[in-house]
Amino acid sequence: MSAPSSKGVSIQPFFPCVPELMSWEDWNGNLAIYFSQEHIMMLPEDEWRTVAQHISSLAVFEPYPVPSPNNFENWQDWALEFTLIINGPSY
């Protein structure tokens, strides 16, 4: 049996990666693969704020209030907040 169609409705996939359990390279790489329809930058960990700022400008994330990386001390806290926002409260 096929899934019901949802004309005009974009269903966003669940992003299953937990930043506390991953390295920056793994988290950033998985995000780039999972949302491959967009060009997500792959930069070293010390440039995570540049990647985070770039993510906030991508069309796929426009419906979400992507947090500013300037409000976070480390990428894990920013990535956790970002993941909670895009996955919704059930995450």
C-alpha positions, 0 to 999 in steps of 0.5 A, spaced: 500 500 500 502 506 498 503 512 502 497 517 501 499 523 497 499 530 500 498 535 494 502 542 495 504 540 502 512 539 503 513 534 508 520 535 511 524 528 513 526 527 520 534 529 521 536 523 526 543 525 528 544 527 535 550 532 535 552 530 543 554 523 540 558 526 534 564 529 531 563 536 528 565 532 521 560 527 522 554 531 524 556 536 518 557 531 513 550 527 515 546 534 514 550 535 508 547 528 505 541 528 509 539 535 505 543 534 499 538 538 495 541 544 498 549 546 498 551 545 505 558 547 506 563 542 509 568 546 513 573 545 519 570 545 526 573 552 528 569 555 522 562 552 525 559 559 525 560 560 518 556 553 516 551 555 521 550 562 518 550 559 511 545 554 513 540 559 516 540 562 508 538 556 505 531 555 502 529 548 505 530 551 512 526 558 511 520 556 514 524 555 521 527 560 526 534 557 525 538 560 531 544 565 530 550 561 531 552 568 535 548 566 541 552 559 542 559 558 545 560 551 541 557 548 535 554 542 539 549 547 543 547 550 536 546 544 533 542 541 538 537 547 538 537 547 530 535 539 530 530 540 535 527 546 531 527 542 524 524 536 527 519 539 532 517 538 539 517 530 538 524 530 538 
